[in-house]
Structure formats: C-alpha cells, structure tokens
Amino acid sequence: MADDRTGMPDIDFDKEMVGTVAVEERDKLDLEALTAWFDANVEGFAGPIHYTKFKGGQSNPTYKIDTPGQSYVLRRQPFGKLLPSAHAVDREYAAMTGLYPTGFPVPKTYGLCEDPQVIGSKFFVMSLADGRSLWNGALPGMEPDQRRELYNALIDTMAELHLNKPEEIGLGDYGKPTDYCARQIARWSKQYKLSETEHMPQMERLIEWLPETIPPQHESSVVHGDYRLDNVIFHAEENRVIAVLDWELSTLGDPIADFSYLMLNWFQPADGRAGLLGLDLAELGIPTVEEAVERYVAATGYPVPPMDWYFAYNLFRLAGIMQGIKKRVIDGTASSAHAKAMSERVAPLVERAYAFARDAGMPE
C-alpha cells in the first residue's frame, strides 16, 4: 500500500454549505444496487434507504444515507474522467480504519467498494458524526473561554494524530515516511501541469524554487494534509473534537508541514471563513500564533522552525488543488455549485505563496 497519491480535497469554506440537499440527477445513485451492497457488507443494516447529498464537497461527493434505524455517510469518487491517482477514497478509508481502534476521533468505517459497477465509482461508507460543524474562525456568538477551549482542542487533536506510530496502527505502509515535502511538491507540480489553463510565471518560479530549499524533516507521522476548523466535527455541547473528516490527502510525512497548514489560518484574512488575520485574538480568547505553537510543541516535542517556507509550500499546494477544481469547472465535472467561485482563487493563492517565498529568502 506504499503510496503518496493525493487527490483534490474538499476545500469548502462557506457556512451555507453545511447541511444536505436533494440529489440532482447527475449525482443520483442506483438505489437497488446500493441496497444490495449494504445488505452484503454493512453489519446491522436494514433498509429501505433514503438519501440526500451534503452541500459541500468539491472533490468526493458525499451523501447522507438514512435508514429507519441508523444514518450513514457515503463518500464516492466523482463520476467521469479523473486525474491520475486523484480522489483517493480508498486512502480515506484506510486512514480512518487504522485510526479508529486507537480512540482517535474519526468516524467508524463500515466498508469500501472498489467495484465501480455498483454505483458508477468507488465509494466507502462510514458512521455519521452528530455534532457541530464550525466554519467561521472567529467563532461568533461564543464566549472567550469557549473559543480558547475549541482551538486548544483543535491543536491537541492534531498533536495526538502526529504522536501515533504508523507501524503500530497498521499504517506502516501507508506512504513513504521520508522526503514528504519533496514528494508533495513533485506531485502537485505534476497535477498543476495536468490541469493548467493559463501560464502563471509566479507559479513556475515556485515550482523551480520550492524543491531546492526544503527544510530537513526531523520526524515522520500520519499527516492529514487538510486539517483545519471546518474539517472537524465538535461535540454538540462539549468543546472537544469527536471526528476528523476528509482524509483524502493523508499519508505518512512531515508533521511540521501538516501543522503549518493549520497555522496558515492565523495569516489568512478574517472574512467569515477560517482566517483570523486582523482579529483581536486576546479579546476573542483565541490563542495567538505563539501560544498555538507552544501548545503543539509541548504536546509533541517536535521543533517548529520559522514557517514562511511552509506557508509558501502550503499555499502552493492549495493553488494546485484549486487549479484542479478550475479545470473541472471548465470541463463541466465539478460537483458543487460553489466550485466556480473557488476556482477563481488560484491566482490570489499563487500571489500569496510567492510573497511568503520571498519572505523565506527566494530571490527575484
């Protein structure tokens, strides 16, 4: 299973994307075939099935499967032609299946179907995490103590992930443990080229410079690859994480690259999504960058260097992801109504990645 495949993750930032909607014709499933698969593979299943589609999901369309006794979540690959090794639902399934027995907060997995003949694409089924989905980084309507507890829980949960030993939880062959950033840069450079729609000189410069300046990787762990506020579910009443979602970009790699992706939100403009830049963090009760780093280091013991290079790297990855979405918008295969607006973020992401690279020492 050693692999470093990466697909297009669910970069969904809009609060109105929470919840489900009726399934459009292009996203409908063969209920007869799906029910037969559930009967054969999901312990305790009893139909009939009623299903809706979650509003979010640029990458792997996600459905709520309701039965008289229980609700499930089904994630599938998009229908149609896919980029090589993208939309890796099998990797999502493997990560959660490995982590669930450890007590780490992930949904329980019920089964993986790799036969596209059942519903038209690969898919897996997991439990429904019934809690709070929080999208606005400022956490409006909450008290300072609540905000601090939620952010501390977010940081502590990431630290817990990074402290798991892959070989002890059946994920020792989940990826190559070394040279993570080099492999990611190569992968996203290739994916970007495959979905390129216009020439961007700053992106070309990043493709040249990033692999020449990679910081040393001191540790190796399971990395999520897309860990942020809106990719976790919090308990309905308590300020703790009950489920980490969207494991499509997970692999073995550098925990500092993973942690810096979360920390990038402190440098993103506060515009009602995950960004915190410009907010009075002390007044809100949200940890500062320094406090967040100190908490992560105290939990893991891992050294966190200056992060400008990592911020440039992570924004470069996001630009590659968004470029894939942009190409699918042009091709007419994007599954979300919000995909077009998201596809317009490619150029701003490249510009910000370039600026961080300059701060990290990249010459003109």
C-alpha positions as CSV (number, residue, x, y, z in Angstrom):
1,M,0.0,0.0,0.0
2,A,3.0,2.3,0.0
3,D,1.8,5.3,-1.9
4,D,1.9,9.0,-1.9
5,R,-1.2,9.6,-4.0
6,T,-3.0,12.9,-3.5
7,G,-6.4,13.9,-4.7
8,M,-8.3,17.1,-4.7
9,P,-9.5,17.7,-1.1
10,D,-12.8,19.3,0.0
11,I,-11.7,23.0,0.2
12,D,-15.2,24.2,1.3
13,F,-15.2,27.4,3.3
14,D,-18.7,28.7,3.1
15,K,-21.0,28.4,6.1
16,E,-24.1,28.0,3.8
17,M,-22.6,24.7,2.6
18,V,-23.5,23.0,5.9
19,G,-26.4,20.5,5.6
20,T,-27.9,18.4,2.8
21,V,-29.9,19.0,-0.3
22,A,-32.0,16.8,-2.6
23,V,-29.8,14.8,-5.0
24,E,-29.6,16.3,-8.5
25,E,-30.0,14.0,-11.5
26,R,-26.3,13.9,-12.3
27,D,-25.4,12.8,-8.8
28,K,-28.1,10.1,-8.3
29,L,-27.1,6.6,-7.2
30,D,-28.5,3.2,-8.2
31,L,-30.5,2.5,-5.0
32,E,-31.3,-1.1,-5.9
33,A,-27.6,-1.9,-6.4
34,L,-26.6,0.2,-3.3
35,T,-29.1,-1.5,-1.1
36,A,-27.8,-4.9,-2.2
37,W,-24.2,-3.8,-1.4
38,F,-25.3,-2.6,2.1
39,D,-27.1,-5.9,2.7
40,A,-23.9,-7.8,1.9
41,N,-21.3,-5.6,3.5
42,V,-22.7,-3.4,6.4
43,E,-23.4,-5.3,9.6
44,G,-26.7,-4.4,11.1
45,F,-28.1,-2.7,8.0
46,A,-31.8,-2.7,7.5
47,G,-33.4,-0.7,4.7
48,P,-35.1,1.0,3.0
49,I,-32.6,3.7,2.0
50,H,-33.4,7.4,1.7
51,Y,-30.6,9.6,0.7
52,T,-29.6,13.3,0.3
53,K,-26.3,15.0,-0.7
54,F,-24.2,17.2,1.6
55,K,-23.8,20.7,0.1
56,G,-20.1,20.7,0.5
57,G,-17.6,18.6,-1.5
58,Q,-15.5,19.8,-4.4
59,S,-13.7,16.5,-4.5
60,N,-15.5,13.4,-3.4
61,P,-19.3,13.8,-3.4
62,T,-20.7,12.9,0.0
63,Y,-24.2,11.6,0.8
64,K,-26.3,11.1,3.9
65,I,-27.8,7.7,3.9
66,D,-30.8,7.4,6.1
67,T,-32.5,4.1,7.1
68,P,-35.2,3.5,9.7
69,G,-32.7,2.6,12.4
70,Q,-29.5,4.4,11.5
71,S,-27.8,7.1,9.4
72,Y,-24.6,6.6,7.5
73,V,-22.3,8.7,5.3
74,L,-21.2,7.6,1.8
75,R,-18.3,9.2,0.0
76,R,-17.6,8.3,-3.6
77,Q,-15.3,9.4,-6.4
78,P,-16.7,11.8,-8.9
79,F,-18.2,10.2,-12.0
80,G,-16.4,10.7,-15.2
81,K,-12.7,11.1,-16.1
82,L,-10.3,11.7,-13.2
83,L,-6.8,12.9,-12.9
84,P,-4.3,10.1,-12.2
85,S,-4.4,8.9,-8.6
86,A,-6.8,11.7,-7.6
87,H,-10.0,11.3,-5.4
88,A,-8.5,8.6,-3.3
89,V,-11.5,7.3,-1.3
90,D,-9.6,4.1,-0.6
91,R,-6.9,6.1,1.2
92,E,-9.5,7.9,3.3
93,Y,-11.0,4.6,4.2
94,A,-7.6,3.1,5.1
95,A,-6.6,6.1,7.3
96,M,-9.9,6.1,9.3
97,T,-9.9,2.3,9.6
98,G,-6.4,2.3,11.1
99,L,-7.0,5.2,13.5
100,Y,-10.5,4.3,14.8
101,P,-9.3,1.4,17.1
102,T,-6.8,3.8,18.7
103,G,-9.5,6.0,20.1
104,F,-8.5,8.9,17.8
105,P,-11.7,10.8,16.8
106,V,-12.7,9.5,13.4
107,P,-15.9,8.0,12.1
108,K,-16.3,4.2,12.2
109,T,-15.9,2.7,8.7
110,Y,-18.3,0.1,7.5
111,G,-17.0,-0.9,4.1
112,L,-15.1,0.1,0.9
113,C,-16.4,-0.8,-2.5
114,E,-13.8,-0.7,-5.2
115,D,-16.1,-2.0,-7.9
116,P,-17.3,1.0,-10.0
117,Q,-20.2,-1.1,-11.4
118,V,-22.2,-0.8,-8.2
119,I,-23.0,2.9,-8.3
120,G,-20.6,4.1,-11.1
121,S,-17.5,4.9,-9.0
122,K,-15.5,3.7,-5.9
123,F,-17.1,4.6,-2.6
124,F,-16.9,3.9,1.1
125,V,-19.4,4.1,4.0
126,M,-18.8,5.4,7.5
127,S,-20.8,6.5,10.6
128,L,-22.4,9.9,10.8
129,A,-20.7,12.2,13.3
130,D,-23.6,14.1,15.0
131,G,-22.1,17.3,16.4
132,R,-21.1,20.9,15.5
133,S,-19.6,22.0,12.2
134,L,-17.9,25.3,12.7
135,W,-16.8,27.4,9.7
136,N,-16.1,30.9,10.9
137,G,-12.7,31.1,12.5
138,A,-13.9,34.0,14.8
139,L,-16.5,31.6,16.3
140,P,-19.1,34.3,16.6
141,G,-21.7,34.1,19.4
142,M,-19.3,32.3,21.8
143,E,-17.6,33.3,25.0
144,P,-13.7,33.8,25.0
145,D,-13.3,30.7,27.2
146,Q,-15.3,28.6,24.7
147,R,-13.2,29.8,21.8
148,R,-10.0,29.0,23.6
149,E,-11.1,25.6,24.5
150,L,-12.2,24.8,20.9
151,Y,-8.9,26.0,19.4
152,N,-6.9,24.1,22.1
153,A,-8.9,21.0,21.2
154,L,-8.1,21.5,17.5
155,I,-4.4,21.8,18.3
156,D,-4.4,18.9,20.8
157,T,-6.2,16.6,18.3
158,M,-3.6,17.3,15.7
159,A,-0.8,16.6,18.2
160,E,-2.5,13.3,19.1
161,L,-2.6,12.4,15.4
162,H,1.1,13.1,15.0
163,L,2.1,11.1,18.0
164,N,0.5,7.9,16.7
165,K,3.1,5.5,15.4
166,P,2.1,4.3,11.9
167,E,3.6,0.9,12.2
168,E,1.7,0.3,15.5
169,I,-1.8,1.0,14.0
170,G,-1.5,-0.9,10.7
171,L,-0.4,2.2,8.6
172,G,3.3,1.5,8.4
173,D,3.0,1.1,4.6
174,Y,0.6,4.0,4.2
175,G,3.3,6.1,2.4
176,K,7.0,6.8,2.4
177,P,8.0,8.3,5.8
178,T,10.8,10.5,4.4
179,D,11.1,13.3,1.9
180,Y,7.5,14.3,2.3
181,C,7.7,17.9,1.1
182,A,9.8,16.9,-1.9
183,R,7.2,14.3,-2.9
184,Q,4.3,16.6,-2.4
185,I,5.9,19.4,-4.4
186,A,6.6,16.9,-7.3
187,R,3.1,15.6,-7.1
188,W,1.4,19.0,-7.1
189,S,3.6,20.4,-9.8
190,K,2.6,17.4,-12.0
191,Q,-1.1,17.8,-11.1
192,Y,-1.0,21.5,-11.7
193,K,0.5,21.0,-15.2
194,L,-2.1,18.4,-16.0
195,S,-4.9,20.9,-15.2
196,E,-3.2,24.1,-16.3
197,T,-5.5,26.6,-18.0
198,E,-3.2,29.6,-18.3
199,H,0.5,30.4,-17.9
200,M,1.4,31.9,-14.5
201,P,5.1,33.0,-14.1
202,Q,4.9,33.1,-10.3
203,M,3.7,29.5,-10.2
204,E,6.5,28.5,-12.5
205,R,9.0,30.2,-10.2
206,L,7.6,28.4,-7.1
207,I,7.8,25.1,-9.0
208,E,11.5,25.8,-9.5
209,W,12.4,27.2,-6.1
210,L,10.5,25.1,-3.6
211,P,12.2,21.8,-4.2
212,E,15.6,23.4,-3.9
213,T,15.0,24.8,-0.4
214,I,13.1,22.2,1.5
215,P,13.8,22.3,5.3
216,P,15.0,19.0,6.9
217,Q,12.3,16.6,8.0
218,H,13.0,15.7,11.6
219,E,10.0,13.4,12.3
220,S,7.6,11.2,10.4
221,S,3.9,10.5,11.3
222,V,0.5,10.1,9.7
223,V,-0.3,13.5,8.3
224,H,-3.9,14.7,7.5
225,G,-2.9,17.1,4.7
226,D,-6.1,19.3,5.0
227,Y,-6.5,19.8,8.8
228,R,-8.5,22.9,9.7
229,L,-11.5,24.1,11.7
230,D,-14.1,23.1,9.2
231,N,-12.8,19.6,8.6
232,V,-13.5,18.5,12.2
233,I,-16.8,17.9,14.0
234,F,-17.1,19.1,17.6
235,H,-19.3,17.6,20.3
236,A,-22.7,19.1,20.3
237,E,-22.3,20.6,23.8
238,E,-18.7,20.0,24.9
239,N,-15.7,21.8,23.5
240,R,-13.9,18.7,22.1
241,V,-13.4,17.1,18.7
242,I,-15.5,14.0,18.0
243,A,-14.5,13.4,14.4
244,V,-11.8,14.5,12.0
245,L,-13.0,14.3,8.4
246,D,-11.7,14.4,4.8
247,W,-8.6,12.2,4.9
248,E,-8.1,12.2,1.1
249,L,-4.7,13.9,1.3
250,S,-3.4,11.8,4.3
251,T,-0.2,9.9,4.0
252,L,3.0,9.4,6.0
253,G,5.1,12.5,6.2
254,D,6.3,15.6,7.9
255,P,4.1,16.7,10.9
256,I,5.5,20.2,10.8
257,A,4.2,20.7,7.2
258,D,0.8,19.4,8.4
259,F,0.8,21.7,11.5
260,S,1.9,24.7,9.5
261,Y,-1.1,24.2,7.2
262,L,-3.4,24.7,10.2
263,M,-1.3,27.7,11.4
264,L,-1.8,29.3,8.0
265,N,-5.3,30.3,9.1
266,W,-3.7,32.8,11.5
267,F,-2.4,34.6,8.4
268,Q,-5.5,34.3,6.3
269,P,-7.8,37.4,6.2
270,A,-10.8,37.2,8.6
271,D,-13.6,37.2,6.1
272,G,-16.1,34.9,7.7
273,R,-14.3,31.7,6.9
274,A,-11.3,30.1,8.7
275,G,-9.0,33.1,8.6
276,L,-8.0,35.0,11.7
277,L,-5.8,37.8,10.4
278,G,-7.0,41.2,11.7
279,L,-9.0,39.9,14.6
280,D,-8.3,40.9,18.2
281,L,-7.3,37.4,19.4
282,A,-6.8,38.4,23.0
283,E,-10.3,39.8,23.2
284,L,-11.9,36.8,21.5
285,G,-9.9,34.3,23.6
286,I,-8.3,32.7,20.6
287,P,-4.7,31.5,21.0
288,T,-2.1,33.6,19.3
289,V,0.4,32.0,16.9
290,E,3.0,31.9,19.6
291,E,0.5,30.2,22.0
292,A,-0.6,27.7,19.4
293,V,2.9,26.7,18.5
294,E,3.9,26.5,22.2
295,R,1.0,24.2,22.9
296,Y,1.8,21.9,19.9
297,V,5.4,21.7,20.8
298,A,4.6,21.0,24.5
299,A,2.4,18.1,23.4
300,T,4.6,16.6,20.7
301,G,8.2,17.7,21.5
302,Y,8.6,18.4,17.8
303,P,10.6,21.5,16.9
304,V,8.7,24.1,14.9
305,P,11.0,26.4,12.8
306,P,10.1,29.7,11.3
307,M,7.2,28.9,9.0
308,D,7.4,31.2,6.0
309,W,8.7,28.4,3.7
310,Y,6.0,26.1,4.9
311,F,3.4,28.7,4.3
312,A,4.6,29.2,0.7
313,Y,4.6,25.5,0.3
314,N,1.1,25.0,1.6
315,L,-0.3,27.9,-0.5
316,F,1.4,26.4,-3.5
317,R,-0.4,23.1,-2.7
318,L,-3.7,24.9,-2.4
319,A,-3.2,26.7,-5.7
320,G,-2.6,23.3,-7.3
321,I,-5.8,21.9,-5.7
322,M,-7.8,24.9,-6.8
323,Q,-6.4,24.7,-10.3
324,G,-7.7,21.1,-10.5
325,I,-11.2,22.4,-9.5
326,K,-10.9,25.2,-12.1
327,K,-10.2,22.7,-14.8
328,R,-13.2,20.6,-13.7
329,V,-15.4,23.7,-13.8
330,I,-14.3,24.3,-17.4
331,D,-14.8,20.6,-18.2
332,G,-18.2,20.6,-16.5
333,T,-17.4,17.9,-14.0
334,A,-17.2,19.9,-10.7
335,S,-19.8,18.6,-8.3
336,S,-20.5,21.7,-6.2
337,A,-22.4,24.9,-7.0
338,H,-19.6,26.8,-5.2
339,A,-16.8,25.3,-7.4
340,K,-16.7,28.2,-9.9
341,A,-16.2,30.8,-7.1
342,M,-13.5,28.6,-5.6
343,S,-11.7,28.2,-8.9
344,E,-11.2,31.9,-9.1
345,R,-8.9,31.7,-6.0
346,V,-6.0,30.2,-8.0
347,A,-4.2,33.5,-8.8
348,P,-4.6,35.0,-5.3
349,L,-3.2,31.9,-3.8
350,V,-0.2,31.9,-6.1
351,E,0.5,35.5,-5.3
352,R,0.4,34.9,-1.6
353,A,2.6,31.8,-1.9
354,Y,5.1,33.9,-3.9
355,A,5.1,36.6,-1.2
356,F,5.8,34.1,1.6
357,A,8.5,32.5,-0.5
358,R,10.1,35.9,-0.9
359,D,9.9,36.3,3.0
360,A,11.6,32.9,3.2
361,G,14.5,34.1,1.1
362,M,13.6,33.4,-2.5
363,P,15.4,35.8,-4.8
364,E,13.6,37.5,-7.6
